[in-house]
Structure formats: C-alpha cells, structure tokens
Amino acid sequence: MIRKYANRRLYDTTDSRYVTLEDIRQLVVDQEPFRVEDSKSGEDLTRNILLQIITEQENREESQHSPLFTNQVLQQLIRFYGDNMQHSMSTYLEQSITTFMEQQKILRQQMQKVMNVSPMQAGNPMELMRKVAEQNLMLWKQFSGQQRPPHDDQE
C-alpha cells in the first residue's frame, strides 16, 4: 500500500519509507502488487501514478530512443475515447500486450536453450527460428479469431 499525500509525496506503508515514481516503476518491473491511494479520501490513484510513470518514460525515451507511443499512436488512442468501441479497444490492447509478452518469454526460453546446447546438438538454428515464427503466427491467428469485432449489422 502506497499513500499519496497532499504535498505529492508517496509513502510506502509496507516499508515505512517515502518512495519515488522510479521506485514504483521498479515495483511494476518486478511484478510486485501494489495500490496507490489518496491519504485523506482513500481514493485509488494507482492508474494516475502509472500514467505519470509512462509519461516520464516516454519523455526519457524520446531523448534516447524512439518512444513507445508515437504522436500518431496517441492520436489514434484519443479517437477511441467516447467511441462505442472504447471498451473493445481496451480489451484488445490488453490481450495483445499479454500475447506479445508470452511470445517474448517463449522466444527467450528457446534462445536460451539454443545457447546452452552444443553446436553438434543444436542442428540448424534457422529451423529453430522458423518453428518459433510458426508458433507465434499460430498464437496471433488464434487471438485474432477470438477478437473479431461485431459487424455493424449485428449491433
């Protein structure tokens, strides 16, 4: 539990210490569950803090690498607010990111296996990459088959 005070400071009640947005970002990276709430009202501020972290990361990335959210992506996301497809888009984005993360985990595991196998046992590395690509394609096909938006005539 993290409390946000009127002076904008964040206090980790578990560790009894003040924390920064970077500390909270690390909780996310480490997949540690947490909740940020207003110290007076108890209102859940977790989403707001996560958005602040994304903004900081985007500004940092802009100066070092390309940002995750380009102007075009942000404009397209803004267009979905208030649209009748807003909920569908939210679900689609969440599931797409989850699928992407699962694929990356599988790819890393398979690459680790390749690195740990002797050259004589490894066979053809391109064959392994072909198999990984096929698995990823199957996952995306399964996902896209489940996520067909309703046609206009079905609404």
N, C-alpha and C positions, 0 to 999 in steps of 0.2 A: 504494500500500500504506500503510495506516494501522495503527499498532500501539497497542494499549491496554495501559497499564502498571498495576501493582498500585495505584498512587496515583490511579487513574481518569483519568489524563491520556492524551490521544490525540496521537500523534506521526505526522506525515505524513513518511514516509521519502523520498518523491519531492522535496518542497520543503525537507526538513530543518528542520521547524518544528513546534511544538505547535499543535494546532487545537482548535476548539470544536465542539459539536454544530451550531451555526449554520454553521460552515464546511463541515461535512459536508452539511448541508441544501442549501447552495448548490451543492455538487458534484452532488447529485441534480437540482436545478432545471436546472443547466447540462448535464445528461445526461453527466457525466463518470464513466467506470467507476472503481470503487474497491472495495477489500476492507478490512475491519477485522479484525485478528486479535489474539489474546492474545499479548503479548510473550514469555511463557515457554513456553506449550504450543503456540502456533501455531493454536489453535482459531479457527474462523471465527466472529466476533462481529458480522458485518455486520447480520444480521437484528435482533439485540438493540439495536444502535445505531439502526437505522431505527425500531424500535418506540419508543425513547426520544424520538426526534425527533417522531414522531406525537403522543406524549403531551404534549410541550411545546407543539406547535402547537395541539392540542385545548384545552389549558388557556388558551393565549393567545387563541384564537378565542372561547372561552366568555365572556371578559370584553369582547370587541369585537364579535363577530358570533355567529351561531349555529354551533355546532360541526359538523364533518362527520359525526361519529359521535354520534348521539343515544343516550340511555340505552336506548331501545327497539332500535336497531340493534345496539348492543353486546350486549344480552341475547340477541338472535336469533343473533348470531355465536357466542356462547358455547355455545348449544344445539347447534351443529353439531360441536363438539369431541367426538370419540369416536363420533360417529354414522357409520353406514356411507356417508352421503352427504358426508362431510367433504371428500374429495378432489374430488368433483364440484363442490361449492360453491366450493372454492378455484379450480378451473379456470374456473368460471362467472364469478366475481368478476373474475379476471384478464382474461378475454376481454371482459367488459362494460366494464371501465375502458379497455381498449385501444380498443374500438369507440367509446366515448364521446369519447376523446381524438382519434381520427381524424375523427370528425364535427365536433368543435370546430375542428380545423385547417381542414377544408374550409369550414366556415361563416365562419371568419375570412378565409380567402383570398377567398371570394366577396364578403364585405362589403368587403374592401379593393378589389376590382375595381369595386364599385358606387361607392365613394368616389372612385376615380380616373377614372371615366367622366363625361363632361359630362352635364348633365341631359337634353339633347336625345337623347343616345345611350342613356341608361340605360333608357328605356322605363318600364314600371310596376314600381316597387320591390316591390310586393306580389306580383307574378308571380314575381320572383326568390325571395322568401321561400317562396312556395308550392312552387317547384321544390326548394329546399333541404329543406323539410319532407318532400317526397316521397322525395328521396334518402335522408334519414335513416330514414324509415319502411321503405324497401326494405332498408337495411342491417340494421335491427333484425329484420325478418322473416327475412332470410337467416340471421342469427345465431341467432335463436330456433329456426328449423327445424333447425339443426345441433346444438343443445344440448338436445334433448329427453331428459329423464332416463328411464332404463329403468323400465318398469312393474313392479309387484310380482310379476306372474306370469312375468316374464322373468328374474328374478334367480336 
